[in-house]
Amino acid sequence: MTESVSPQTDSASAHPLRVGVAVPTGGLNIRLVATGMLVVMAIVFVTAKYFQDMHPAVGFVRAFAEAAMVGGLADWFAVTALFRHPMGLPIPHTAIVPRNKNRIGDTLARFLLTNFLLPRLVARKMRDVDIAGAVGKFLSEPAEGGGRLKLGASRIIADALGALDQQRLGGMVKSAIADRLRELDVAPLLGQALQAALAEGRHQPLLDAMVKWGSKTLDLNEHLIHQMVHDNSNAIIRFTGLDESISKRIVAGLSKLLADMAAEGDHPIRLRVEEGLAKMAQDLQTDPEVQAKVARVRDELLENKAVKRWLDGLWEQGRGALLKAARDPDTMLAGRIGELVTQFGTMLGEDAAIKRTLNRYARRAAVGMVDSYGETALKLVSDTIRGWDAKTITDRLERAVGDDLQYIRINGTLVGGLVGVAIHTVDVLI
């Protein structure tokens, strides 16, 4: 006989029709039990028929076995007819599932849509779901090893980074950085920074450093001044030695000027430099011509090969550091980042206003997705089932139903036998 095949499952507990027999199912194939009961009933029937004249009670045994065979065979036929032709015979209205798999897929998809994926149903269900609270608890409650978020987050981020096309991603990142820098109006920012530095006196150390540098440069290059004066003097001045005297006076005057500038914060030349810096700060903020010049310098710098190499190195360093951190769960959420994540989770769990806002957003997002993509998802279900061959859908449905199919046969055998006994009892009494 062609039998419906189902895998081994749990015991017969919790099934309402599994009455009258306790079948040990630990490691036992229920299909063999059901078939074995039919064979046993056949043997009992033949034996009882042979000995039915010996005692009236044998008639009851014979009636039980006869009706049990009828019930078991009928249920075997019904179970088998769901998935295939019994004994391979093309009997009408058999192999129901393979013949109707397209209709089953469409019906299942429509059932899901009308009972689960309606926007109003999803919205009603989402009212009872505390998404923000669950996320907050997940983020804030540590588990063994330092937190449930570590392994999952690090693995997801590392896999995502590793899966990306690094050449294309690097080009996109560097291009995005360059584009943002080109869009940046640098001149006003420089003007504001310079104006703030002048107001707070942060330019004074720079001026002091410039004066010291000038003094040191003058000392190192004093001979050049002497040579310059000597070369530009006429023969009479050189003969009288006045050129050397003049050059010494020039050097002494410059040294005194630089010393005074270093000692006096309100030296006129320093004040003139500050006035120039103040005007530059103002022009950077208000003068379109100056701003255009700064923009041209900015663009030229961005096109410079050295700057491009710097951006390449910056991207590679950032990507390498990100991958290294992502592959190390302890680093990924360690330190300040881990503290911020934990604090954020605690806030989600305790702040009622934020929880309401996030839950409302999650509810609207879920409803929006169902409204926009519900039909598409269900069409995918229907098309997937349509794409299965008959054997695939038969095997999957049999595995999903499991041993219950065989318990139908077992119960049919037992119930049929009890009905046979009842009929035989009525016949004897009448």
C-alpha positions as a Markdown table, in Angstrom:
| # | Residue | x | y | z |
|---|---|---|---|---|
| 1 | Met | 0.0 | 0.0 | 0.0 |
| 2 | Thr | 1.1 | 3.6 | -0.6 |
| 3 | Glu | 1.2 | 5.3 | 2.7 |
| 4 | Ser | 1.4 | 9.0 | 3.6 |
| 5 | Val | 4.8 | 9.7 | 5.1 |
| 6 | Ser | 5.3 | 11.8 | 8.2 |
| 7 | Pro | 8.4 | 12.2 | 10.3 |
| 8 | Gln | 8.7 | 11.2 | 13.9 |
| 9 | Thr | 7.4 | 13.7 | 16.4 |
| 10 | Asp | 6.5 | 14.0 | 20.1 |
| 11 | Ser | 4.3 | 11.6 | 22.0 |
| 12 | Ala | 0.5 | 11.5 | 21.8 |
| 13 | Ser | -0.1 | 14.0 | 24.5 |
| 14 | Ala | -2.3 | 17.0 | 24.0 |
| 15 | His | -4.3 | 15.5 | 21.1 |
| 16 | Pro | -8.1 | 15.3 | 21.8 |
| 17 | Leu | -8.8 | 12.2 | 19.6 |
| 18 | Arg | -5.9 | 10.1 | 20.9 |
| 19 | Val | -8.2 | 8.0 | 23.1 |
| 20 | Gly | -8.2 | 4.3 | 24.1 |
| 21 | Val | -4.5 | 3.7 | 23.5 |
| 22 | Ala | -1.3 | 4.9 | 24.9 |
| 23 | Val | 1.3 | 4.7 | 22.1 |
| 24 | Pro | 4.9 | 5.0 | 23.1 |
| 25 | Thr | 6.4 | 7.3 | 20.5 |
| 26 | Gly | 9.9 | 7.8 | 21.7 |
| 27 | Gly | 11.9 | 7.0 | 18.6 |
| 28 | Leu | 8.9 | 5.1 | 17.1 |
| 29 | Asn | 7.5 | 5.7 | 13.6 |
| 30 | Ile | 3.8 | 6.3 | 14.1 |
| 31 | Arg | 3.0 | 5.3 | 10.5 |
| 32 | Leu | 4.3 | 1.8 | 11.4 |
| 33 | Val | 2.1 | 1.8 | 14.5 |
| 34 | Ala | -1.0 | 2.7 | 12.4 |
| 35 | Thr | -0.2 | 0.1 | 9.7 |
| 36 | Gly | 0.6 | -2.5 | 12.4 |
| 37 | Met | -2.8 | -2.0 | 14.0 |
| 38 | Leu | -4.5 | -2.7 | 10.7 |
| 39 | Val | -2.5 | -5.9 | 10.3 |
| 40 | Val | -3.3 | -6.9 | 13.9 |
| 41 | Met | -7.0 | -6.2 | 13.4 |
| 42 | Ala | -6.9 | -8.4 | 10.2 |
| 43 | Ile | -5.3 | -11.3 | 12.2 |
| 44 | Val | -7.8 | -10.9 | 15.0 |
| 45 | Phe | -10.7 | -10.8 | 12.6 |
| 46 | Val | -9.6 | -14.1 | 10.9 |
| 47 | Thr | -8.9 | -15.7 | 14.2 |
| 48 | Ala | -12.2 | -14.6 | 15.7 |
| 49 | Lys | -14.1 | -15.7 | 12.6 |
| 50 | Tyr | -12.5 | -19.1 | 12.9 |
| 51 | Phe | -13.4 | -19.5 | 16.6 |
| 52 | Gln | -16.7 | -17.5 | 16.6 |
| 53 | Asp | -18.8 | -20.6 | 17.4 |
| 54 | Met | -16.9 | -21.4 | 20.6 |
| 55 | His | -18.3 | -18.6 | 22.7 |
| 56 | Pro | -20.7 | -15.7 | 22.1 |
| 57 | Ala | -18.1 | -13.2 | 23.3 |
| 58 | Val | -15.9 | -14.0 | 20.3 |
| 59 | Gly | -18.6 | -12.4 | 18.2 |
| 60 | Phe | -17.9 | -9.1 | 19.9 |
| 61 | Val | -14.1 | -9.5 | 19.2 |
| 62 | Arg | -14.9 | -10.3 | 15.6 |
| 63 | Ala | -17.2 | -7.3 | 15.2 |
| 64 | Phe | -14.6 | -5.0 | 16.8 |
| 65 | Ala | -11.8 | -6.2 | 14.5 |
| 66 | Glu | -14.0 | -6.1 | 11.4 |
| 67 | Ala | -15.2 | -2.6 | 12.0 |
| 68 | Ala | -11.7 | -1.5 | 13.0 |
| 69 | Met | -10.3 | -2.7 | 9.7 |
| 70 | Val | -13.0 | -0.8 | 7.9 |
| 71 | Gly | -12.4 | 2.4 | 9.9 |
| 72 | Gly | -8.6 | 2.1 | 9.6 |
| 73 | Leu | -8.7 | 1.5 | 5.9 |
| 74 | Ala | -11.1 | 4.4 | 5.3 |
| 75 | Asp | -9.0 | 6.8 | 7.2 |
| 76 | Trp | -5.8 | 5.5 | 5.5 |
| 77 | Phe | -7.6 | 6.2 | 2.2 |
| 78 | Ala | -8.6 | 9.7 | 3.4 |
| 79 | Val | -5.1 | 10.6 | 4.6 |
| 80 | Thr | -3.4 | 9.3 | 1.6 |
| 81 | Ala | -5.8 | 10.9 | -0.8 |
| 82 | Leu | -4.8 | 14.3 | 0.6 |
| 83 | Phe | -1.3 | 14.0 | -0.8 |
| 84 | Arg | -1.2 | 11.4 | -3.5 |
| 85 | His | -3.2 | 8.8 | -5.4 |
| 86 | Pro | -3.8 | 5.7 | -3.1 |
| 87 | Met | -1.8 | 2.8 | -4.4 |
| 88 | Gly | -0.9 | 4.9 | -7.5 |
| 89 | Leu | -4.4 | 4.6 | -8.9 |
| 90 | Pro | -5.8 | 7.9 | -10.5 |
| 91 | Ile | -9.0 | 7.8 | -8.4 |
| 92 | Pro | -11.1 | 11.0 | -8.8 |
| 93 | His | -10.8 | 13.5 | -6.0 |
| 94 | Thr | -7.5 | 12.2 | -4.7 |
| 95 | Ala | -4.0 | 13.8 | -4.6 |
| 96 | Ile | -5.9 | 16.9 | -3.5 |
| 97 | Val | -2.9 | 19.0 | -2.3 |
| 98 | Pro | -0.8 | 18.6 | -5.4 |
| 99 | Arg | -3.7 | 19.2 | -7.7 |
| 100 | Asn | -4.7 | 22.4 | -5.9 |
| 101 | Lys | -1.3 | 23.8 | -4.8 |
| 102 | Asn | -1.8 | 27.1 | -6.7 |
| 103 | Arg | -5.2 | 27.6 | -5.2 |
| 104 | Ile | -3.8 | 26.8 | -1.8 |
| 105 | Gly | -1.1 | 29.4 | -2.2 |
| 106 | Asp | -3.6 | 32.0 | -3.3 |
| 107 | Thr | -5.9 | 31.2 | -0.4 |
| 108 | Leu | -3.1 | 31.2 | 2.1 |
| 109 | Ala | -1.9 | 34.6 | 0.9 |
| 110 | Arg | -5.4 | 36.0 | 1.0 |
| 111 | Phe | -6.0 | 34.5 | 4.5 |
| 112 | Leu | -2.8 | 36.2 | 5.8 |
| 113 | Leu | -3.9 | 39.5 | 4.2 |
| 114 | Thr | -7.4 | 39.5 | 5.6 |
| 115 | Asn | -6.5 | 38.2 | 9.1 |
| 116 | Phe | -3.0 | 39.4 | 9.9 |
| 117 | Leu | -1.7 | 42.1 | 7.5 |
| 118 | Leu | -4.5 | 44.6 | 7.5 |
| 119 | Pro | -3.2 | 48.0 | 8.6 |
| 120 | Arg | -6.0 | 48.5 | 11.2 |
| 121 | Leu | -5.2 | 45.0 | 12.7 |
| 122 | Val | -1.5 | 45.7 | 12.9 |
| 123 | Ala | -2.2 | 49.1 | 14.4 |
| 124 | Arg | -4.5 | 47.6 | 17.1 |
| 125 | Lys | -1.9 | 44.9 | 17.9 |
| 126 | Met | 1.0 | 47.4 | 18.0 |
| 127 | Arg | -0.8 | 49.4 | 20.7 |
| 128 | Asp | 0.0 | 46.6 | 23.1 |
| 129 | Val | 3.6 | 46.3 | 22.0 |
| 130 | Asp | 6.2 | 48.3 | 24.0 |
| 131 | Ile | 8.9 | 48.5 | 21.4 |
| 132 | Ala | 10.8 | 51.3 | 23.2 |
| 133 | Gly | 10.7 | 49.4 | 26.5 |
| 134 | Ala | 12.1 | 46.2 | 24.9 |
| 135 | Val | 14.9 | 48.1 | 23.1 |
| 136 | Gly | 15.7 | 50.0 | 26.3 |
| 137 | Lys | 15.9 | 46.8 | 28.3 |
| 138 | Phe | 18.0 | 45.2 | 25.6 |
| 139 | Leu | 20.5 | 48.1 | 25.6 |
| 140 | Ser | 20.6 | 48.7 | 29.4 |
| 141 | Glu | 20.6 | 45.3 | 31.0 |
| 142 | Pro | 24.0 | 43.7 | 31.0 |
| 143 | Ala | 24.4 | 40.0 | 30.6 |
| 144 | Glu | 27.3 | 37.6 | 31.0 |
| 145 | Gly | 30.3 | 38.9 | 29.3 |
| 146 | Gly | 29.4 | 42.5 | 29.5 |
| 147 | Gly | 26.2 | 43.0 | 27.7 |
| 148 | Arg | 23.9 | 41.3 | 25.3 |
| 149 | Leu | 24.5 | 44.0 | 22.7 |
| 150 | Lys | 28.2 | 43.5 | 22.3 |
| 151 | Leu | 28.4 | 40.3 | 20.3 |
| 152 | Gly | 25.4 | 41.1 | 18.1 |
| 153 | Ala | 26.3 | 44.7 | 17.4 |
| 154 | Ser | 30.0 | 43.9 | 16.7 |
| 155 | Arg | 29.1 | 41.0 | 14.4 |
| 156 | Ile | 26.5 | 42.9 | 12.4 |
| 157 | Ile | 28.8 | 46.0 | 12.0 |
| 158 | Ala | 31.9 | 43.9 | 11.1 |
| 159 | Asp | 29.9 | 41.8 | 8.6 |
| 160 | Ala | 28.3 | 44.9 | 7.0 |
| 161 | Leu | 31.7 | 46.7 | 6.7 |
| 162 | Gly | 33.3 | 43.5 | 5.3 |
| 163 | Ala | 30.5 | 43.0 | 2.7 |
| 164 | Leu | 30.8 | 46.5 | 1.3 |
| 165 | Asp | 32.8 | 47.2 | -1.9 |
| 166 | Gln | 35.7 | 49.0 | -0.3 |
| 167 | Gln | 36.9 | 50.6 | -3.5 |
| 168 | Arg | 33.5 | 52.0 | -4.3 |
| 169 | Leu | 32.7 | 52.8 | -0.7 |
| 170 | Gly | 36.0 | 54.6 | -0.2 |
| 171 | Gly | 35.5 | 56.6 | -3.4 |
| 172 | Met | 32.0 | 57.5 | -2.2 |
| 173 | Val | 33.2 | 58.6 | 1.2 |
| 174 | Lys | 36.1 | 60.6 | -0.1 |
| 175 | Ser | 34.0 | 62.2 | -2.8 |
| 176 | Ala | 31.3 | 63.0 | -0.1 |
| 177 | Ile | 33.9 | 64.6 | 2.1 |
| 178 | Ala | 35.4 | 66.7 | -0.7 |
| 179 | Asp | 31.9 | 67.8 | -1.8 |
| 180 | Arg | 31.0 | 68.9 | 1.7 |
| 181 | Leu | 34.3 | 70.8 | 2.0 |
| 182 | Arg | 33.6 | 72.5 | -1.4 |
| 183 | Glu | 30.1 | 73.5 | -0.1 |
| 184 | Leu | 31.6 | 74.9 | 3.1 |
| 185 | Asp | 31.9 | 78.7 | 3.1 |
| 186 | Val | 35.3 | 78.9 | 4.7 |
| 187 | Ala | 35.9 | 82.6 | 4.7 |
| 188 | Pro | 33.3 | 83.7 | 7.2 |
| 189 | Leu | 34.3 | 80.9 | 9.6 |
| 190 | Leu | 38.0 | 82.0 | 9.3 |
| 191 | Gly | 36.9 | 85.6 | 9.9 |
| 192 | Gln | 34.9 | 84.7 | 13.0 |
| 193 | Ala | 37.7 | 82.6 | 14.4 |
| 194 | Leu | 40.2 | 85.4 | 13.8 |
| 195 | Gln | 37.9 | 88.0 | 15.3 |
| 196 | Ala | 37.4 | 85.8 | 18.4 |
| 197 | Ala | 41.1 | 85.3 | 18.7 |
| 198 | Leu | 41.8 | 89.0 | 18.6 |
| 199 | Ala | 39.1 | 89.8 | 21.1 |
| 200 | Glu | 40.5 | 87.3 | 23.6 |
| 201 | Gly | 44.2 | 88.2 | 22.9 |
| 202 | Arg | 45.0 | 84.7 | 21.6 |
| 203 | His | 47.0 | 86.4 | 18.8 |
| 204 | Gln | 49.6 | 87.8 | 21.1 |
| 205 | Pro | 51.7 | 84.6 | 21.5 |
| 206 | Leu | 51.8 | 84.4 | 17.7 |
| 207 | Leu | 53.1 | 88.0 | 17.4 |
| 208 | Asp | 55.6 | 87.4 | 20.2 |
| 209 | Ala | 56.8 | 84.3 | 18.3 |
| 210 | Met | 57.1 | 86.3 | 15.1 |
| 211 | Val | 59.2 | 89.0 | 16.9 |
| 212 | Lys | 61.5 | 86.4 | 18.4 |
| 213 | Trp | 61.9 | 84.7 | 15.0 |
| 214 | Gly | 62.7 | 88.1 | 13.5 |
| 215 | Ser | 65.4 | 88.8 | 16.1 |
| 216 | Lys | 67.0 | 85.4 | 15.7 |
| 217 | Thr | 66.9 | 85.7 | 11.9 |
| 218 | Leu | 68.5 | 89.2 | 12.1 |
| 219 | Asp | 71.3 | 87.8 | 14.3 |
| 220 | Leu | 72.0 | 84.9 | 11.9 |
| 221 | Asn | 72.0 | 87.1 | 8.8 |
| 222 | Glu | 73.8 | 90.3 | 10.1 |
| 223 | His | 76.6 | 89.7 | 7.6 |
| 224 | Leu | 74.2 | 89.8 | 4.7 |
| 225 | Ile | 73.1 | 93.3 | 5.7 |
| 226 | His | 76.8 | 94.4 | 5.9 |
| 227 | Gln | 77.5 | 92.9 | 2.5 |
| 228 | Met | 74.4 | 94.5 | 1.0 |
| 229 | Val | 75.4 | 98.0 | 2.3 |
| 230 | His | 78.9 | 97.4 | 1.1 |
| 231 | Asp | 77.9 | 96.4 | -2.4 |
| 232 | Asn | 75.5 | 99.4 | -2.8 |
| 233 | Ser | 78.0 | 102.0 | -1.5 |
| 234 | Asn | 80.3 | 104.0 | -3.8 |
| 235 | Ala | 84.0 | 103.8 | -3.7 |
| 236 | Ile | 84.5 | 106.9 | -1.5 |
| 237 | Ile | 82.1 | 105.5 | 1.2 |
| 238 | Arg | 83.8 | 102.1 | 1.0 |
| 239 | Phe | 87.3 | 103.8 | 1.2 |
| 240 | Thr | 86.3 | 105.8 | 4.3 |
| 241 | Gly | 84.7 | 102.8 | 6.0 |
| 242 | Leu | 81.4 | 104.5 | 6.3 |
| 243 | Asp | 79.6 | 101.5 | 4.7 |
| 244 | Glu | 80.4 | 99.4 | 7.8 |
| 245 | Ser | 79.3 | 102.1 | 10.1 |
| 246 | Ile | 76.0 | 102.4 | 8.2 |
| 247 | Ser | 75.3 | 98.7 | 8.2 |
| 248 | Lys | 76.0 | 98.5 | 11.9 |
| 249 | Arg | 73.6 | 101.3 | 12.6 |
| 250 | Ile | 71.0 | 99.5 | 10.5 |
| 251 | Val | 71.4 | 96.3 | 12.3 |
| 252 | Ala | 71.4 | 98.0 | 15.7 |
| 253 | Gly | 68.2 | 100.0 | 14.8 |
| 254 | Leu | 66.4 | 96.8 | 13.6 |
| 255 | Ser | 67.5 | 95.0 | 16.8 |
| 256 | Lys | 66.2 | 97.8 | 19.0 |
| 257 | Leu | 62.9 | 97.9 | 17.1 |
| 258 | Leu | 62.4 | 94.2 | 17.5 |
| 259 | Ala | 63.4 | 94.4 | 21.2 |
| 260 | Asp | 60.9 | 97.2 | 21.8 |
| 261 | Met | 58.1 | 95.2 | 20.0 |
| 262 | Ala | 58.9 | 92.2 | 22.2 |
| 263 | Ala | 58.8 | 94.3 | 25.4 |
| 264 | Glu | 55.9 | 96.6 | 24.6 |
| 265 | Gly | 52.4 | 95.1 | 24.0 |
| 266 | Asp | 51.1 | 98.4 | 22.8 |
| 267 | His | 54.0 | 99.1 | 20.4 |
| 268 | Pro | 52.8 | 101.1 | 17.3 |
| 269 | Ile | 53.9 | 98.4 | 14.9 |
| 270 | Arg | 52.1 | 95.7 | 16.9 |
| 271 | Leu | 49.0 | 97.9 | 16.9 |
| 272 | Arg | 49.2 | 98.3 | 13.2 |
| 273 | Val | 49.5 | 94.5 | 12.8 |
| 274 | Glu | 46.4 | 94.1 | 15.0 |
| 275 | Glu | 44.5 | 96.6 | 12.9 |
| 276 | Gly | 45.4 | 94.7 | 9.8 |
| 277 | Leu | 44.3 | 91.4 | 11.3 |
| 278 | Ala | 41.0 | 93.0 | 12.5 |
| 279 | Lys | 40.4 | 94.4 | 9.0 |
| 280 | Met | 41.2 | 90.9 | 7.5 |
| 281 | Ala | 38.7 | 89.3 | 9.9 |
| 282 | Gln | 36.0 | 91.8 | 8.9 |
| 283 | Asp | 36.8 | 91.4 | 5.2 |
| 284 | Leu | 36.6 | 87.6 | 5.5 |
| 285 | Gln | 33.1 | 87.9 | 6.8 |
| 286 | Thr | 31.7 | 90.7 | 4.6 |
| 287 | Asp | 33.8 | 91.3 | 1.5 |
| 288 | Pro | 32.6 | 89.1 | -1.4 |
| 289 | Glu | 35.9 | 89.6 | -3.3 |
| 290 | Val | 37.9 | 88.3 | -0.3 |
| 291 | Gln | 35.5 | 85.4 | 0.2 |
| 292 | Ala | 35.8 | 84.5 | -3.5 |
| 293 | Lys | 39.6 | 84.4 | -3.2 |
| 294 | Val | 39.4 | 82.2 | -0.2 |
| 295 | Ala | 37.0 | 79.9 | -2.0 |
| 296 | Arg | 39.5 | 79.6 | -4.9 |
| 297 | Val | 42.3 | 78.7 | -2.5 |
| 298 | Arg | 40.0 | 76.1 | -0.9 |
| 299 | Asp | 39.2 | 74.5 | -4.3 |
| 300 | Glu | 42.8 | 74.5 | -5.3 |
| 301 | Leu | 43.8 | 72.8 | -2.1 |
| 302 | Leu | 41.2 | 70.1 | -2.6 |
| 303 | Glu | 42.5 | 69.4 | -6.1 |
| 304 | Asn | 46.0 | 69.2 | -4.8 |
| 305 | Lys | 47.5 | 65.7 | -5.0 |
| 306 | Ala | 48.9 | 65.9 | -1.5 |
| 307 | Val | 45.5 | 66.7 | -0.1 |
| 308 | Lys | 44.0 | 63.8 | -2.0 |
| 309 | Arg | 46.6 | 61.5 | -0.7 |
| 310 | Trp | 45.8 | 62.8 | 2.8 |
| 311 | Leu | 42.1 | 62.0 | 2.3 |
| 312 | Asp | 43.0 | 58.5 | 1.1 |
| 313 | Gly | 45.0 | 57.9 | 4.2 |
| 314 | Leu | 42.3 | 59.4 | 6.4 |
| 315 | Trp | 39.7 | 57.0 | 4.9 |
| 316 | Glu | 42.0 | 53.9 | 5.2 |
| 317 | Gln | 42.9 | 54.7 | 8.8 |
| 318 | Gly | 39.2 | 55.3 | 9.7 |
| 319 | Arg | 38.1 | 52.1 | 8.0 |
| 320 | Gly | 40.8 | 50.1 | 9.6 |
| 321 | Ala | 40.0 | 51.4 | 13.0 |
| 322 | Leu | 36.3 | 50.8 | 12.5 |
| 323 | Leu | 36.9 | 47.2 | 11.4 |
| 324 | Lys | 39.2 | 46.6 | 14.3 |
| 325 | Ala | 36.8 | 48.0 | 16.8 |
| 326 | Ala | 33.8 | 46.1 | 15.2 |
| 327 | Arg | 35.6 | 42.8 | 15.4 |
| 328 | Asp | 36.3 | 43.2 | 19.1 |
| 329 | Pro | 33.1 | 43.2 | 21.1 |
| 330 | Asp | 34.9 | 44.6 | 24.2 |
| 331 | Thr | 36.2 | 47.5 | 22.2 |
| 332 | Met | 33.0 | 48.1 | 20.2 |
| 333 | Leu | 30.9 | 49.1 | 23.2 |
| 334 | Ala | 33.7 | 49.9 | 25.7 |
| 335 | Gly | 34.4 | 53.2 | 27.3 |
| 336 | Arg | 32.3 | 56.2 | 26.6 |
| 337 | Ile | 30.4 | 54.6 | 23.7 |
| 338 | Gly | 29.2 | 51.8 | 25.9 |
| 339 | Glu | 28.2 | 54.2 | 28.6 |
| 340 | Leu | 26.2 | 56.2 | 26.2 |
| 341 | Val | 24.4 | 53.1 | 24.8 |
| 342 | Thr | 23.6 | 52.0 | 28.4 |
| 343 | Gln | 22.4 | 55.4 | 29.4 |
| 344 | Phe | 20.2 | 55.6 | 26.2 |
| 345 | Gly | 18.7 | 52.2 | 27.0 |
| 346 | Thr | 18.0 | 53.3 | 30.6 |
| 347 | Met | 16.4 | 56.5 | 29.3 |
| 348 | Leu | 14.1 | 54.5 | 27.0 |
| 349 | Gly | 13.0 | 52.4 | 29.9 |
| 350 | Glu | 12.3 | 55.2 | 32.3 |
| 351 | Asp | 11.2 | 58.3 | 30.2 |
| 352 | Ala | 7.5 | 57.9 | 29.5 |
| 353 | Ala | 7.3 | 60.7 | 27.0 |
| 354 | Ile | 10.1 | 59.3 | 24.9 |
| 355 | Lys | 8.7 | 55.8 | 25.1 |
| 356 | Arg | 5.3 | 57.1 | 23.9 |
| 357 | Thr | 7.0 | 58.9 | 21.0 |
| 358 | Leu | 9.1 | 56.0 | 19.9 |
| 359 | Asn | 6.2 | 53.5 | 20.2 |
| 360 | Arg | 4.0 | 55.8 | 18.2 |
| 361 | Tyr | 6.7 | 56.0 | 15.5 |
| 362 | Ala | 7.2 | 52.2 | 15.5 |
| 363 | Arg | 3.5 | 51.7 | 15.2 |
| 364 | Arg | 3.2 | 54.1 | 12.3 |
| 365 | Ala | 6.2 | 52.6 | 10.6 |
| 366 | Ala | 4.8 | 49.1 | 10.9 |
| 367 | Val | 1.4 | 50.1 | 9.7 |
| 368 | Gly | 3.0 | 52.1 | 6.8 |
| 369 | Met | 5.1 | 49.1 | 5.8 |
| 370 | Val | 2.0 | 46.8 | 5.9 |
| 371 | Asp | 0.0 | 49.2 | 3.9 |
| 372 | Ser | 2.7 | 49.8 | 1.3 |
| 373 | Tyr | 4.2 | 46.3 | 1.0 |
| 374 | Gly | 1.6 | 43.9 | 2.4 |
| 375 | Glu | 0.3 | 43.0 | -1.0 |
| 376 | Thr | 3.8 | 42.5 | -2.4 |
| 377 | Ala | 4.8 | 40.2 | 0.5 |
| 378 | Leu | 1.7 | 38.1 | 0.1 |
| 379 | Lys | 2.2 | 37.9 | -3.7 |
| 380 | Leu | 5.7 | 36.6 | -2.9 |
| 381 | Val | 4.0 | 33.9 | -0.7 |
| 382 | Ser | 1.6 | 32.9 | -3.4 |
| 383 | Asp | 4.3 | 32.9 | -6.2 |
| 384 | Thr | 6.6 | 30.9 | -4.0 |
| 385 | Ile | 4.0 | 28.2 | -3.4 |
| 386 | Arg | 3.1 | 28.2 | -7.1 |
| 387 | Gly | 6.8 | 27.7 | -7.9 |
| 388 | Trp | 7.1 | 24.5 | -5.8 |
| 389 | Asp | 6.6 | 21.2 | -7.5 |
| 390 | Ala | 3.9 | 18.8 | -6.2 |
| 391 | Lys | 6.4 | 16.6 | -4.3 |
| 392 | Thr | 7.9 | 19.7 | -2.5 |
| 393 | Ile | 4.6 | 21.0 | -1.3 |
| 394 | Thr | 3.4 | 17.5 | -0.3 |
| 395 | Asp | 6.5 | 16.8 | 1.7 |
| 396 | Arg | 6.4 | 20.2 | 3.5 |
| 397 | Leu | 2.8 | 19.9 | 4.4 |
| 398 | Glu | 3.2 | 16.4 | 5.7 |
| 399 | Arg | 6.2 | 17.5 | 7.8 |
| 400 | Ala | 4.2 | 20.4 | 9.1 |
| 401 | Val | 1.2 | 18.3 | 10.1 |
| 402 | Gly | 3.5 | 15.6 | 11.5 |
| 403 | Asp | 2.2 | 12.5 | 13.3 |
| 404 | Asp | -1.3 | 13.9 | 13.5 |
| 405 | Leu | -2.0 | 12.3 | 10.1 |
| 406 | Gln | -1.1 | 8.9 | 11.5 |
| 407 | Tyr | -3.1 | 9.4 | 14.7 |
| 408 | Ile | -6.1 | 10.0 | 12.4 |
| 409 | Arg | -5.6 | 6.4 | 11.2 |
| 410 | Ile | -5.1 | 5.0 | 14.7 |
| 411 | Asn | -8.2 | 6.8 | 16.0 |
| 412 | Gly | -10.2 | 5.7 | 13.0 |
| 413 | Thr | -9.2 | 2.1 | 13.7 |
| 414 | Leu | -10.2 | 2.3 | 17.4 |
| 415 | Val | -13.4 | 4.3 | 16.8 |
| 416 | Gly | -14.4 | 2.0 | 14.0 |
| 417 | Gly | -13.9 | -1.0 | 16.3 |
| 418 | Leu | -16.0 | 0.6 | 19.1 |
| 419 | Val | -18.8 | 1.4 | 16.6 |
| 420 | Gly | -18.6 | -2.3 | 15.4 |
| 421 | Val | -19.0 | -3.5 | 18.9 |
| 422 | Ala | -22.0 | -1.1 | 19.5 |
| 423 | Ile | -23.7 | -2.3 | 16.3 |
| 424 | His | -23.1 | -6.0 | 17.2 |
| 425 | Thr | -24.5 | -5.4 | 20.7 |
| 426 | Val | -27.7 | -3.9 | 19.2 |
| 427 | Asp | -27.9 | -6.8 | 16.8 |
| 428 | Val | -27.5 | -9.3 | 19.7 |
| 429 | Leu | -30.1 | -7.6 | 21.9 |
| 430 | Ile | -32.7 | -7.3 | 19.1 |
